[in-house]
Structures are given as structure tokens and as C-alpha cells.
């Protein structure tokens, strides 16, 4: 039972790190999107990727919340 609990805590720690890194990446993408020098086609791609990353990040956050 203790091994299962330890494993679960490690998984939550790793997932929390992924969330943190994803949120940092979203901030970087937001910075690029708001740049006046970003071409339209890059803006479109960045917006799509940002949205997908935000969705996956929320899924991980929900998974963490359910495991606690």
C-alpha cells in the first residue's frame, strides 16, 4: 500500500512539473503572439498551438485534482 502511495505522489509531482512547464510555455507563446513583428501565418499557428497546449494543461490539472 505504501509503495502505491509513494508512486502516486511521484506521479503527481511529475505532472505538476509538466503543468508548470506548460504554463511557462503558454506565457512565451502569448508573448510571441502579442509581438508586432509576428507574421500572420505564424500568429495563426501559435494561436492554435497555444490553445491545444492550454487544453492539455487543463486535462493534467484535472487529473492531479482527482488524484488528491
PyMOL Python script that loads the backbone (N, CA, C, O; Angstrom):
from pymol import cmd

cmd.read_pdbstr("""\
ATOM      1  N   UNK A   1       0.827  -1.198   0.000  1.00  0.00           N
ATOM      2  CA  UNK A   1       0.000   0.000   0.000  1.00  0.00           C
ATOM      3  C   UNK A   1       0.867   1.255   0.000  1.00  0.00           C
ATOM      4  O   UNK A   1       0.568   2.225  -0.697  1.00  0.00           O
ATOM      5  N   UNK A   2       1.946   1.230   0.789  1.00  0.00           N
ATOM      6  CA  UNK A   2       2.840   2.387   0.880  1.00  0.00           C
ATOM      7  C   UNK A   2       3.512   2.655  -0.468  1.00  0.00           C
ATOM      8  O   UNK A   2       3.679   3.810  -0.862  1.00  0.00           O
ATOM      9  N   UNK A   3       3.898   1.583  -1.177  1.00  0.00           N
ATOM     10  CA  UNK A   3       4.517   1.736  -2.494  1.00  0.00           C
ATOM     11  C   UNK A   3       3.576   2.409  -3.475  1.00  0.00           C
ATOM     12  O   UNK A   3       3.988   3.245  -4.279  1.00  0.00           O
ATOM     13  N   UNK A   4       2.312   2.037  -3.398  1.00  0.00           N
ATOM     14  CA  UNK A   4       1.305   2.632  -4.273  1.00  0.00           C
ATOM     15  C   UNK A   4       1.144   4.121  -3.974  1.00  0.00           C
ATOM     16  O   UNK A   4       1.011   4.928  -4.894  1.00  0.00           O
ATOM     17  N   UNK A   5       1.156   4.486  -2.701  1.00  0.00           N
ATOM     18  CA  UNK A   5       1.046   5.877  -2.291  1.00  0.00           C
ATOM     19  C   UNK A   5       2.268   6.673  -2.739  1.00  0.00           C
ATOM     20  O   UNK A   5       2.133   7.791  -3.236  1.00  0.00           O
ATOM     21  N   UNK A   6       3.441   6.109  -2.568  1.00  0.00           N
ATOM     22  CA  UNK A   6       4.673   6.763  -2.990  1.00  0.00           C
ATOM     23  C   UNK A   6       4.676   6.962  -4.502  1.00  0.00           C
ATOM     24  O   UNK A   6       5.050   8.027  -4.993  1.00  0.00           O
ATOM     25  N   UNK A   7       4.263   5.947  -5.226  1.00  0.00           N
ATOM     26  CA  UNK A   7       4.187   6.018  -6.682  1.00  0.00           C
ATOM     27  C   UNK A   7       3.208   7.109  -7.117  1.00  0.00           C
ATOM     28  O   UNK A   7       3.483   7.863  -8.050  1.00  0.00           O
ATOM     29  N   UNK A   8       2.081   7.184  -6.444  1.00  0.00           N
ATOM     30  CA  UNK A   8       1.074   8.196  -6.747  1.00  0.00           C
ATOM     31  C   UNK A   8       1.612   9.607  -6.492  1.00  0.00           C
ATOM     32  O   UNK A   8       1.364  10.520  -7.279  1.00  0.00           O
ATOM     33  N   UNK A   9       2.339   9.779  -5.403  1.00  0.00           N
ATOM     34  CA  UNK A   9       2.920  11.087  -5.091  1.00  0.00           C
ATOM     35  C   UNK A   9       3.964  11.485  -6.125  1.00  0.00           C
ATOM     36  O   UNK A   9       4.041  12.651  -6.512  1.00  0.00           O
ATOM     37  N   UNK A  10       4.768  10.524  -6.575  1.00  0.00           N
ATOM     38  CA  UNK A  10       5.764  10.808  -7.608  1.00  0.00           C
ATOM     39  C   UNK A  10       5.086  11.224  -8.904  1.00  0.00           C
ATOM     40  O   UNK A  10       5.523  12.155  -9.580  1.00  0.00           O
ATOM     41  N   UNK A  11       4.013  10.520  -9.238  1.00  0.00           N
ATOM     42  CA  UNK A  11       3.285  10.834 -10.467  1.00  0.00           C
ATOM     43  C   UNK A  11       2.696  12.241 -10.397  1.00  0.00           C
ATOM     44  O   UNK A  11       2.760  12.991 -11.372  1.00  0.00           O
ATOM     45  N   UNK A  12       2.126  12.599  -9.255  1.00  0.00           N
ATOM     46  CA  UNK A  12       1.552  13.936  -9.078  1.00  0.00           C
ATOM     47  C   UNK A  12       2.659  14.995  -9.155  1.00  0.00           C
ATOM     48  O   UNK A  12       2.458  16.062  -9.734  1.00  0.00           O
ATOM     49  N   UNK A  13       3.816  14.701  -8.577  1.00  0.00           N
ATOM     50  CA  UNK A  13       4.934  15.630  -8.640  1.00  0.00           C
ATOM     51  C   UNK A  13       5.383  15.852 -10.083  1.00  0.00           C
ATOM     52  O   UNK A  13       5.629  16.985 -10.499  1.00  0.00           O
ATOM     53  N   UNK A  14       5.488  14.763 -10.837  1.00  0.00           N
ATOM     54  CA  UNK A  14       5.882  14.877 -12.241  1.00  0.00           C
ATOM     55  C   UNK A  14       4.832  15.624 -13.058  1.00  0.00           C
ATOM     56  O   UNK A  14       5.169  16.471 -13.885  1.00  0.00           O
ATOM     57  N   UNK A  15       3.580  15.313 -12.828  1.00  0.00           N
ATOM     58  CA  UNK A  15       2.514  16.008 -13.546  1.00  0.00           C
ATOM     59  C   UNK A  15       2.480  17.489 -13.192  1.00  0.00           C
ATOM     60  O   UNK A  15       2.217  18.329 -14.053  1.00  0.00           O
ATOM     61  N   UNK A  16       2.745  17.811 -11.936  1.00  0.00           N
ATOM     62  CA  UNK A  16       2.787  19.215 -11.513  1.00  0.00           C
ATOM     63  C   UNK A  16       3.913  19.949 -12.223  1.00  0.00           C
ATOM     64  O   UNK A  16       3.762  21.114 -12.593  1.00  0.00           O
ATOM     65  N   UNK A  17       5.034  19.278 -12.414  1.00  0.00           N
ATOM     66  CA  UNK A  17       6.156  19.879 -13.140  1.00  0.00           C
ATOM     67  C   UNK A  17       5.791  20.115 -14.600  1.00  0.00           C
ATOM     68  O   UNK A  17       6.151  21.141 -15.177  1.00  0.00           O
ATOM     69  N   UNK A  18       5.079  19.168 -15.192  1.00  0.00           N
ATOM     70  CA  UNK A  18       4.624  19.322 -16.578  1.00  0.00           C
ATOM     71  C   UNK A  18       3.687  20.522 -16.691  1.00  0.00           C
ATOM     72  O   UNK A  18       3.786  21.301 -17.639  1.00  0.00           O
ATOM     73  N   UNK A  19       2.782  20.671 -15.732  1.00  0.00           N
ATOM     74  CA  UNK A  19       1.853  21.804 -15.729  1.00  0.00           C
ATOM     75  C   UNK A  19       2.635  23.119 -15.642  1.00  0.00           C
ATOM     76  O   UNK A  19       2.358  24.057 -16.390  1.00  0.00           O
ATOM     77  N   UNK A  20       3.593  23.185 -14.746  1.00  0.00           N
ATOM     78  CA  UNK A  20       4.398  24.393 -14.582  1.00  0.00           C
ATOM     79  C   UNK A  20       5.119  24.746 -15.881  1.00  0.00           C
ATOM     80  O   UNK A  20       5.093  25.897 -16.318  1.00  0.00           O
ATOM     81  N   UNK A  21       5.757  23.763 -16.489  1.00  0.00           N
ATOM     82  CA  UNK A  21       6.467  24.000 -17.746  1.00  0.00           C
ATOM     83  C   UNK A  21       5.504  24.387 -18.865  1.00  0.00           C
ATOM     84  O   UNK A  21       5.827  25.242 -19.690  1.00  0.00           O
ATOM     85  N   UNK A  22       4.344  23.775 -18.900  1.00  0.00           N
ATOM     86  CA  UNK A  22       3.340  24.113 -19.917  1.00  0.00           C
ATOM     87  C   UNK A  22       2.849  25.542 -19.748  1.00  0.00           C
ATOM     88  O   UNK A  22       2.679  26.265 -20.730  1.00  0.00           O
ATOM     89  N   UNK A  23       2.620  25.949 -18.504  1.00  0.00           N
ATOM     90  CA  UNK A  23       2.161  27.314 -18.259  1.00  0.00           C
ATOM     91  C   UNK A  23       3.242  28.324 -18.633  1.00  0.00           C
ATOM     92  O   UNK A  23       2.925  29.408 -19.124  1.00  0.00           O
ATOM     93  N   UNK A  24       4.497  27.992 -18.414  1.00  0.00           N
ATOM     94  CA  UNK A  24       5.593  28.869 -18.831  1.00  0.00           C
ATOM     95  C   UNK A  24       5.652  28.963 -20.354  1.00  0.00           C
ATOM     96  O   UNK A  24       5.895  30.037 -20.905  1.00  0.00           O
ATOM     97  N   UNK A  25       5.431  27.842 -21.027  1.00  0.00           N
ATOM     98  CA  UNK A  25       5.425  27.830 -22.484  1.00  0.00           C
ATOM     99  C   UNK A  25       4.257  28.660 -23.015  1.00  0.00           C
ATOM    100  O   UNK A  25       4.409  29.381 -24.002  1.00  0.00           O
ATOM    101  N   UNK A  26       3.114  28.566 -22.380  1.00  0.00           N
ATOM    102  CA  UNK A  26       1.955  29.368 -22.792  1.00  0.00           C
ATOM    103  C   UNK A  26       2.274  30.853 -22.669  1.00  0.00           C
ATOM    104  O   UNK A  26       1.910  31.636 -23.546  1.00  0.00           O
ATOM    105  N   UNK A  27       2.943  31.245 -21.604  1.00  0.00           N
ATOM    106  CA  UNK A  27       3.339  32.650 -21.432  1.00  0.00           C
ATOM    107  C   UNK A  27       4.281  33.093 -22.554  1.00  0.00           C
ATOM    108  O   UNK A  27       4.150  34.203 -23.069  1.00  0.00           O
ATOM    109  N   UNK A  28       5.222  32.240 -22.931  1.00  0.00           N
ATOM    110  CA  UNK A  28       6.148  32.565 -24.022  1.00  0.00           C
ATOM    111  C   UNK A  28       5.401  32.700 -25.346  1.00  0.00           C
ATOM    112  O   UNK A  28       5.664  33.608 -26.134  1.00  0.00           O
ATOM    113  N   UNK A  29       4.468  31.782 -25.575  1.00  0.00           N
ATOM    114  CA  UNK A  29       3.664  31.842 -26.801  1.00  0.00           C
ATOM    115  C   UNK A  29       2.837  33.124 -26.817  1.00  0.00           C
ATOM    116  O   UNK A  29       2.751  33.793 -27.846  1.00  0.00           O
ATOM    117  N   UNK A  30       2.225  33.472 -25.679  1.00  0.00           N
ATOM    118  CA  UNK A  30       1.446  34.710 -25.591  1.00  0.00           C
ATOM    119  C   UNK A  30       2.314  35.920 -25.929  1.00  0.00           C
ATOM    120  O   UNK A  30       1.863  36.846 -26.603  1.00  0.00           O
ATOM    121  N   UNK A  31       3.551  35.906 -25.463  1.00  0.00           N
ATOM    122  CA  UNK A  31       4.475  36.996 -25.749  1.00  0.00           C
ATOM    123  C   UNK A  31       4.753  37.085 -27.246  1.00  0.00           C
ATOM    124  O   UNK A  31       4.777  38.178 -27.812  1.00  0.00           O
ATOM    125  N   UNK A  32       4.961  35.950 -27.879  1.00  0.00           N
ATOM    126  CA  UNK A  32       5.196  35.943 -29.331  1.00  0.00           C
ATOM    127  C   UNK A  32       3.959  36.395 -30.100  1.00  0.00           C
ATOM    128  O   UNK A  32       4.058  37.143 -31.073  1.00  0.00           O
ATOM    129  N   UNK A  33       2.793  35.931 -29.651  1.00  0.00           N
ATOM    130  CA  UNK A  33       1.543  36.305 -30.324  1.00  0.00           C
ATOM    131  C   UNK A  33       1.327  37.809 -30.265  1.00  0.00           C
ATOM    132  O   UNK A  33       0.865  38.410 -31.234  1.00  0.00           O
ATOM    133  N   UNK A  34       1.658  38.417 -29.135  1.00  0.00           N
ATOM    134  CA  UNK A  34       1.415  39.853 -28.977  1.00  0.00           C
ATOM    135  C   UNK A  34       2.498  40.718 -29.629  1.00  0.00           C
ATOM    136  O   UNK A  34       2.378  41.943 -29.666  1.00  0.00           O
ATOM    137  N   UNK A  35       3.543  40.088 -30.137  1.00  0.00           N
ATOM    138  CA  UNK A  35       4.610  40.839 -30.793  1.00  0.00           C
ATOM    139  C   UNK A  35       4.127  41.439 -32.107  1.00  0.00           C
ATOM    140  O   UNK A  35       3.450  40.785 -32.901  1.00  0.00           O
ATOM    141  N   UNK A  36       4.487  42.678 -32.312  1.00  0.00           N
ATOM    142  CA  UNK A  36       4.089  43.367 -33.544  1.00  0.00           C
ATOM    143  C   UNK A  36       4.794  42.782 -34.760  1.00  0.00           C
ATOM    144  O   UNK A  36       4.365  43.011 -35.891  1.00  0.00           O
ATOM    145  N   UNK A  37       5.858  42.038 -34.546  1.00  0.00           N
ATOM    146  CA  UNK A  37       6.664  41.512 -35.648  1.00  0.00           C
ATOM    147  C   UNK A  37       6.293  40.089 -36.055  1.00  0.00           C
ATOM    148  O   UNK A  37       6.934  39.508 -36.931  1.00  0.00           O
ATOM    149  N   UNK A  38       5.275  39.531 -35.432  1.00  0.00           N
ATOM    150  CA  UNK A  38       4.865  38.163 -35.749  1.00  0.00           C
ATOM    151  C   UNK A  38       4.016  38.163 -37.019  1.00  0.00           C
ATOM    152  O   UNK A  38       2.955  38.787 -37.049  1.00  0.00           O
ATOM    153  N   UNK A  39       4.471  37.467 -38.074  1.00  0.00           N
ATOM    154  CA  UNK A  39       3.672  37.399 -39.316  1.00  0.00           C
ATOM    155  C   UNK A  39       2.333  36.696 -39.064  1.00  0.00           C
ATOM    156  O   UNK A  39       2.197  35.925 -38.115  1.00  0.00           O
ATOM    157  N   UNK A  40       1.362  36.969 -39.916  1.00  0.00           N
ATOM    158  CA  UNK A  40       0.009  36.434 -39.740  1.00  0.00           C
ATOM    159  C   UNK A  40      -0.024  34.907 -39.705  1.00  0.00           C
ATOM    160  O   UNK A  40      -0.708  34.320 -38.867  1.00  0.00           O
ATOM    161  N   UNK A  41       0.709  34.269 -40.606  1.00  0.00           N
ATOM    162  CA  UNK A  41       0.681  32.802 -40.636  1.00  0.00           C
ATOM    163  C   UNK A  41       1.302  32.208 -39.365  1.00  0.00           C
ATOM    164  O   UNK A  41       0.863  31.158 -38.897  1.00  0.00           O
ATOM    165  N   UNK A  42       2.307  32.864 -38.814  1.00  0.00           N
ATOM    166  CA  UNK A  42       2.908  32.403 -37.560  1.00  0.00           C
ATOM    167  C   UNK A  42       1.931  32.649 -36.413  1.00  0.00           C
ATOM    168  O   UNK A  42       1.775  31.805 -35.530  1.00  0.00           O
ATOM    169  N   UNK A  43       1.284  33.796 -36.431  1.00  0.00           N
ATOM    170  CA  UNK A  43       0.283  34.133 -35.414  1.00  0.00           C
ATOM    171  C   UNK A  43      -0.797  33.050 -35.360  1.00  0.00           C
ATOM    172  O   UNK A  43      -1.176  32.601 -34.278  1.00  0.00           O
ATOM    173  N   UNK A  44      -1.286  32.635 -36.520  1.00  0.00           N
ATOM    174  CA  UNK A  44      -2.332  31.614 -36.600  1.00  0.00           C
ATOM    175  C   UNK A  44      -1.844  30.286 -36.028  1.00  0.00           C
ATOM    176  O   UNK A  44      -2.545  29.648 -35.243  1.00  0.00           O
ATOM    177  N   UNK A  45      -0.652  29.876 -36.422  1.00  0.00           N
ATOM    178  CA  UNK A  45      -0.090  28.615 -35.907  1.00  0.00           C
ATOM    179  C   UNK A  45       0.133  28.681 -34.395  1.00  0.00           C
ATOM    180  O   UNK A  45      -0.184  27.734 -33.675  1.00  0.00           O
ATOM    181  N   UNK A  46       0.675  29.791 -33.925  1.00  0.00           N
ATOM    182  CA  UNK A  46       0.927  29.945 -32.489  1.00  0.00           C
ATOM    183  C   UNK A  46      -0.366  29.918 -31.693  1.00  0.00           C
ATOM    184  O   UNK A  46      -0.428  29.319 -30.619  1.00  0.00           O
ATOM    185  N   UNK A  47      -1.386  30.560 -32.212  1.00  0.00           N
ATOM    186  CA  UNK A  47      -2.670  30.593 -31.524  1.00  0.00           C
ATOM    187  C   UNK A  47      -3.247  29.185 -31.411  1.00  0.00           C
ATOM    188  O   UNK A  47      -3.769  28.801 -30.364  1.00  0.00           O
ATOM    189  N   UNK A  48      -3.149  28.426 -32.494  1.00  0.00           N
ATOM    190  CA  UNK A  48      -3.649  27.040 -32.484  1.00  0.00           C
ATOM    191  C   UNK A  48      -2.864  26.194 -31.482  1.00  0.00           C
ATOM    192  O   UNK A  48      -3.454  25.474 -30.677  1.00  0.00           O
ATOM    193  N   UNK A  49      -1.557  26.280 -31.532  1.00  0.00           N
ATOM    194  CA  UNK A  49      -0.718  25.501 -30.620  1.00  0.00           C
ATOM    195  C   UNK A  49      -0.939  25.907 -29.168  1.00  0.00           C
ATOM    196  O   UNK A  49      -0.938  25.056 -28.279  1.00  0.00           O
ATOM    197  N   UNK A  50      -1.128  27.193 -28.924  1.00  0.00           N
ATOM    198  CA  UNK A  50      -1.382  27.688 -27.572  1.00  0.00           C
ATOM    199  C   UNK A  50      -2.680  27.105 -27.036  1.00  0.00           C
ATOM    200  O   UNK A  50      -2.756  26.684 -25.882  1.00  0.00           O
ATOM    201  N   UNK A  51      -3.695  27.087 -27.885  1.00  0.00           N
ATOM    202  CA  UNK A  51      -4.995  26.549 -27.482  1.00  0.00           C
ATOM    203  C   UNK A  51      -4.889  25.063 -27.141  1.00  0.00           C
ATOM    204  O   UNK A  51      -5.421  24.612 -26.127  1.00  0.00           O
ATOM    205  N   UNK A  52      -4.203  24.313 -27.990  1.00  0.00           N
ATOM    206  CA  UNK A  52      -4.038  22.874 -27.738  1.00  0.00           C
ATOM    207  C   UNK A  52      -3.245  22.633 -26.456  1.00  0.00           C
ATOM    208  O   UNK A  52      -3.589  21.749 -25.672  1.00  0.00           O
ATOM    209  N   UNK A  53      -2.193  23.408 -26.242  1.00  0.00           N
ATOM    210  CA  UNK A  53      -1.385  23.268 -25.036  1.00  0.00           C
ATOM    211  C   UNK A  53      -2.203  23.610 -23.793  1.00  0.00           C
ATOM    212  O   UNK A  53      -2.100  22.929 -22.772  1.00  0.00           O
ATOM    213  N   UNK A  54      -3.006  24.653 -23.878  1.00  0.00           N
ATOM    214  CA  UNK A  54      -3.846  25.049 -22.739  1.00  0.00           C
ATOM    215  C   UNK A  54      -4.868  23.958 -22.405  1.00  0.00           C
ATOM    216  O   UNK A  54      -5.133  23.691 -21.233  1.00  0.00           O
ATOM    217  N   UNK A  55      -5.430  23.340 -23.423  1.00  0.00           N
ATOM    218  CA  UNK A  55      -6.404  22.266 -23.204  1.00  0.00           C
ATOM    219  C   UNK A  55      -5.736  21.072 -22.519  1.00  0.00           C
ATOM    220  O   UNK A  55      -6.269  20.527 -21.552  1.00  0.00           O
ATOM    221  N   UNK A  56      -4.580  20.672 -23.019  1.00  0.00           N
ATOM    222  CA  UNK A  56      -3.872  19.537 -22.420  1.00  0.00           C
ATOM    223  C   UNK A  56      -3.428  19.855 -20.992  1.00  0.00           C
ATOM    224  O   UNK A  56      -3.446  18.983 -20.123  1.00  0.00           O
ATOM    225  N   UNK A  57      -3.033  21.095 -20.757  1.00  0.00           N
ATOM    226  CA  UNK A  57      -2.629  21.512 -19.412  1.00  0.00           C
ATOM    227  C   UNK A  57      -3.808  21.420 -18.450  1.00  0.00           C
ATOM    228  O   UNK A  57      -3.649  20.972 -17.314  1.00  0.00           O
ATOM    229  N   UNK A  58      -4.971  21.834 -18.890  1.00  0.00           N
ATOM    230  CA  UNK A  58      -6.169  21.740 -18.039  1.00  0.00           C
ATOM    231  C   UNK A  58      -6.524  20.282 -17.749  1.00  0.00           C
ATOM    232  O   UNK A  58      -6.952  19.956 -16.642  1.00  0.00           O
ATOM    233  N   UNK A  59      -6.351  19.408 -18.736  1.00  0.00           N
ATOM    234  CA  UNK A  59      -6.612  17.987 -18.516  1.00  0.00           C
ATOM    235  C   UNK A  59      -5.693  17.438 -17.427  1.00  0.00           C
ATOM    236  O   UNK A  59      -6.125  16.678 -16.561  1.00  0.00           O
ATOM    237  N   UNK A  60      -4.422  17.832 -17.484  1.00  0.00           N
ATOM    238  CA  UNK A  60      -3.470  17.365 -16.469  1.00  0.00           C
ATOM    239  C   UNK A  60      -3.829  17.926 -15.099  1.00  0.00           C
ATOM    240  O   UNK A  60      -3.760  17.214 -14.098  1.00  0.00           O
ATOM    241  N   UNK A  61      -4.210  19.201 -15.053  1.00  0.00           N
ATOM    242  CA  UNK A  61      -4.616  19.807 -13.772  1.00  0.00           C
ATOM    243  C   UNK A  61      -5.814  19.070 -13.180  1.00  0.00           C
ATOM    244  O   UNK A  61      -5.869  18.828 -11.974  1.00  0.00           O
ATOM    245  N   UNK A  62      -6.754  18.721 -14.019  1.00  0.00           N
ATOM    246  CA  UNK A  62      -7.923  17.961 -13.552  1.00  0.00           C
ATOM    247  C   UNK A  62      -7.526  16.581 -13.048  1.00  0.00           C
ATOM    248  O   UNK A  62      -8.060  16.097 -12.050  1.00  0.00           O
ATOM    249  N   UNK A  63      -6.601  15.965 -13.731  1.00  0.00           N
ATOM    250  CA  UNK A  63      -6.110  14.645 -13.306  1.00  0.00           C
ATOM    251  C   UNK A  63      -5.437  14.728 -11.940  1.00  0.00           C
ATOM    252  O   UNK A  63      -5.628  13.861 -11.086  1.00  0.00           O
ATOM    253  N   UNK A  64      -4.643  15.789 -11.744  1.00  0.00           N
ATOM    254  CA  UNK A  64      -3.988  15.995 -10.444  1.00  0.00           C
ATOM    255  C   UNK A  64      -5.037  16.207  -9.368  1.00  0.00           C
ATOM    256  O   UNK A  64      -4.951  15.623  -8.288  1.00  0.00           O
ATOM    257  N   UNK A  65      -6.024  17.039  -9.657  1.00  0.00           N
ATOM    258  CA  UNK A  65      -7.071  17.332  -8.677  1.00  0.00           C
ATOM    259  C   UNK A  65      -7.840  16.078  -8.288  1.00  0.00           C
ATOM    260  O   UNK A  65      -8.186  15.895  -7.120  1.00  0.00           O
ATOM    261  N   UNK A  66      -8.108  15.217  -9.259  1.00  0.00           N
ATOM    262  CA  UNK A  66      -8.834  13.986  -8.974  1.00  0.00           C
ATOM    263  C   UNK A  66      -8.000  12.995  -8.169  1.00  0.00           C
ATOM    264  O   UNK A  66      -8.552  12.168  -7.443  1.00  0.00           O
ATOM    265  N   UNK A  67      -6.692  13.070  -8.289  1.00  0.00           N
ATOM    266  CA  UNK A  67      -5.843  12.121  -7.569  1.00  0.00           C
ATOM    267  C   UNK A  67      -5.610  12.541  -6.119  1.00  0.00           C
ATOM    268  O   UNK A  67      -5.154  11.735  -5.308  1.00  0.00           O
ATOM    269  N   UNK A  68      -5.918  13.786  -5.789  1.00  0.00           N
ATOM    270  CA  UNK A  68      -5.723  14.259  -4.405  1.00  0.00           C
ATOM    271  C   UNK A  68      -6.910  13.971  -3.527  1.00  0.00           C
ATOM    272  O   UNK A  68      -6.897  14.306  -2.342  1.00  0.00           O
TER     273      UNK A  68
END
""", "prot")
cmd.dss("prot")
cmd.show_as("cartoon", "prot")
cmd.util.cbc("prot")
cmd.orient("prot")
